[in-house]
Amino acid sequence: QVQLVESGGGLVQPGGSLRLSCAASGITFSIYAMGWYRQAPGKQRELVAEVDSGSRTTYADSVKGRFTVSRDNHKNTVYLQMNGLKPEDTAVYYCRAQRAFITPYWGQGTQVTVSS
């Protein structure tokens, strides 16, 4: 059974930092591209950042220079370091595991709220 479990969300003031983690089980983690997505109320889910099986990274323009995605294949975990948080970063953040020709797996999400 595949499980993706996110953690690390919470309430933070503008300009603050959070580190999200997503622990995967039930998959051969190293061969999956791992992505972070977010969905704000009333908006579509959008890609935030992704790291592929070769550790190449992709970022949404809105988070470039502030967020960093990384993976630890020994721990089957992907991370999202978020610095310089803004109120518009408020959303539920989801982890996704993706391989070609395979339906992606999703985590349950973790809430990030940026507010003073």
VOPADREN-953370 format. One record per residue (C-alpha): x, y, z; residue in three letters; chain. Coordinates in nm, 4 decimals. Layout:
<pts>
(pt (X, Y, Z), "ALA", "A") ...
</pts>
This chain:
<pts>
(pt (0.0000, 0.0000, 0.0000), "GLN", "A") (pt (0.1390, 0.3352, -0.1067), "VAL", "A") (pt (0.1441, 0.6128, 0.1507), "GLN", "A") (pt (0.2667, 0.9695, 0.1260), "LEU", "A") (pt (0.2563, 1.1490, 0.4597), "VAL", "A") (pt (0.3196, 1.5233, 0.4722), "GLU", "A") (pt (0.4217, 1.7102, 0.7850), "SER", "A") (pt (0.5630, 2.0451, 0.8893), "GLY", "A") (pt (0.2783, 2.2769, 0.8068), "GLY", "A") (pt (0.1486, 2.5414, 1.0430), "GLY", "A") (pt (0.0952, 2.9088, 1.1082), "LEU", "A") (pt (0.3839, 3.1451, 1.0389), "VAL", "A") (pt (0.4232, 3.5213, 1.0143), "GLN", "A") (pt (0.5062, 3.6894, 0.6832), "PRO", "A") (pt (0.8771, 3.6620, 0.6155), "GLY", "A") (pt (0.9060, 3.3445, 0.8192), "GLY", "A") (pt (1.0134, 2.9953, 0.7233), "SER", "A") (pt (0.8747, 2.6440, 0.7298), "LEU", "A") (pt (1.0109, 2.3095, 0.6202), "ARG", "A") (pt (0.7669, 2.0552, 0.4857), "LEU", "A") (pt (0.8458, 1.6857, 0.4728), "SER", "A") (pt (0.6805, 1.4043, 0.2806), "CYS", "A") (pt (0.7642, 1.0488, 0.3827), "ALA", "A") (pt (0.6848, 0.7835, 0.1236), "ALA", "A") (pt (0.6284, 0.4127, 0.1683), "SER", "A") (pt (0.5159, 0.1336, -0.0610), "GLY", "A") (pt (0.7043, 0.2637, -0.3656), "ILE", "A") (pt (1.0580, 0.2452, -0.4990), "THR", "A") (pt (1.1110, 0.6058, -0.4000), "PHE", "A") (pt (1.4307, 0.6717, -0.5936), "SER", "A") (pt (1.2705, 0.6197, -0.9357), "ILE", "A") (pt (0.9818, 0.8590, -0.8788), "TYR", "A") (pt (0.9666, 1.2287, -0.9501), "ALA", "A") (pt (0.8461, 1.3942, -0.6303), "MET", "A") (pt (0.6476, 1.7137, -0.6414), "GLY", "A") (pt (0.4937, 1.9664, -0.4081), "TRP", "A") (pt (0.1617, 2.1181, -0.5088), "TYR", "A") (pt (-0.0644, 2.3619, -0.3301), "ARG", "A") (pt (-0.4280, 2.4571, -0.3389), "GLN", "A") (pt (-0.5678, 2.7764, -0.1940), "ALA", "A") (pt (-0.9419, 2.8179, -0.1259), "PRO", "A") (pt (-1.1314, 2.8747, -0.4488), "GLY", "A") (pt (-0.8253, 2.8112, -0.6641), "LYS", "A") (pt (-0.6934, 2.5209, -0.8678), "GLN", "A") (pt (-0.4159, 2.3020, -0.7410), "ARG", "A") (pt (-0.0829, 2.4229, -0.8770), "GLU", "A") (pt (0.2705, 2.2955, -0.8979), "LEU", "A") (pt (0.5068, 2.4555, -0.6471), "VAL", "A") (pt (0.8259, 2.2569, -0.7004), "ALA", "A") (pt (0.9411, 1.9193, -0.8235), "GLU", "A") (pt (1.2560, 1.7105, -0.8023), "VAL", "A") (pt (1.2933, 1.4255, -1.0473), "ASP", "A") (pt (1.4724, 1.0936, -1.0044), "SER", "A") (pt (1.7962, 1.2583, -1.1169), "GLY", "A") (pt (1.7535, 1.5384, -0.8620), "SER", "A") (pt (1.6765, 1.7964, -1.1273), "ARG", "A") (pt (1.4446, 2.0625, -0.9899), "THR", "A") (pt (1.1610, 2.2736, -1.1234), "THR", "A") (pt (0.9948, 2.5688, -0.9516), "TYR", "A") (pt (0.6913, 2.7837, -1.0051), "ALA", "A") (pt (0.7921, 3.1399, -1.0867), "ASP", "A") (pt (0.6128, 3.2628, -0.7751), "SER", "A") (pt (0.8452, 3.0691, -0.5417), "VAL", "A") (pt (1.1798, 3.0841, -0.7224), "LYS", "A") (pt (1.4517, 3.2111, -0.4936), "GLY", "A") (pt (1.2416, 3.1512, -0.1816), "ARG", "A") (pt (1.1627, 2.7778, -0.1818), "PHE", "A") (pt (1.3992, 2.4831, -0.2174), "THR", "A") (pt (1.2938, 2.1255, -0.2916), "VAL", "A") (pt (1.5228, 1.8345, -0.2076), "SER", "A") (pt (1.5059, 1.4610, -0.1605), "ARG", "A") (pt (1.6747, 1.1974, 0.0535), "ASP", "A") (pt (1.6464, 0.8602, -0.1171), "ASN", "A") (pt (1.7830, 0.6812, 0.1901), "HIS", "A") (pt (1.4970, 0.8162, 0.3998), "LYS", "A") (pt (1.2340, 0.7994, 0.1216), "ASN", "A") (pt (1.1548, 1.1608, 0.1977), "THR", "A") (pt (1.1149, 1.4791, -0.0023), "VAL", "A") (pt (1.1438, 1.8229, 0.1570), "TYR", "A") (pt (1.0271, 2.1725, 0.0780), "LEU", "A") (pt (1.2172, 2.4494, 0.2527), "GLN", "A") (pt (1.0082, 2.7649, 0.2385), "MET", "A") (pt (1.1685, 3.0971, 0.3240), "ASN", "A") (pt (1.0386, 3.4492, 0.2927), "GLY", "A") (pt (0.6808, 3.3305, 0.3210), "LEU", "A") (pt (0.4058, 3.5588, 0.2011), "LYS", "A") (pt (0.0316, 3.5621, 0.2760), "PRO", "A") (pt (-0.0303, 3.4445, -0.0803), "GLU", "A") (pt (0.1597, 3.1239, 0.0001), "ASP", "A") (pt (-0.1286, 3.0234, 0.2279), "THR", "A") (pt (-0.2687, 2.6940, 0.1004), "ALA", "A") (pt (-0.2902, 2.3241, 0.1601), "VAL", "A") (pt (0.0362, 2.1722, 0.0380), "TYR", "A") (pt (0.0309, 1.8271, -0.1181), "TYR", "A") (pt (0.3056, 1.5831, -0.2005), "CYS", "A") (pt (0.2890, 1.3850, -0.5247), "ARG", "A") (pt (0.4852, 1.0833, -0.6507), "ALA", "A") (pt (0.4953, 1.0500, -1.0287), "GLN", "A") (pt (0.6293, 0.8001, -1.2795), "ARG", "A") (pt (0.5684, 0.7808, -1.6533), "ALA", "A") (pt (0.2545, 0.5826, -1.7454), "PHE", "A") (pt (0.1599, 0.5367, -1.3786), "ILE", "A") (pt (-0.1258, 0.7176, -1.2055), "THR", "A") (pt (0.0404, 0.9551, -0.9580), "PRO", "A") (pt (0.0094, 0.9103, -0.5847), "TYR", "A") (pt (-0.0933, 1.1971, -0.3569), "TRP", "A") (pt (-0.0574, 1.2701, 0.0104), "GLY", "A") (pt (-0.3370, 1.3987, 0.2311), "GLN", "A") (pt (-0.2013, 1.7530, 0.2479), "GLY", "A") (pt (-0.0725, 1.9850, 0.5173), "THR", "A") (pt (-0.2025, 2.3355, 0.5864), "GLN", "A") (pt (0.0315, 2.6315, 0.5607), "VAL", "A") (pt (-0.1031, 2.9649, 0.6821), "THR", "A") (pt (0.0978, 3.2845, 0.6518), "VAL", "A") (pt (-0.0534, 3.5604, 0.8587), "SER", "A") (pt (0.0378, 3.8230, 1.1128), "SER", "A") 
</pts>
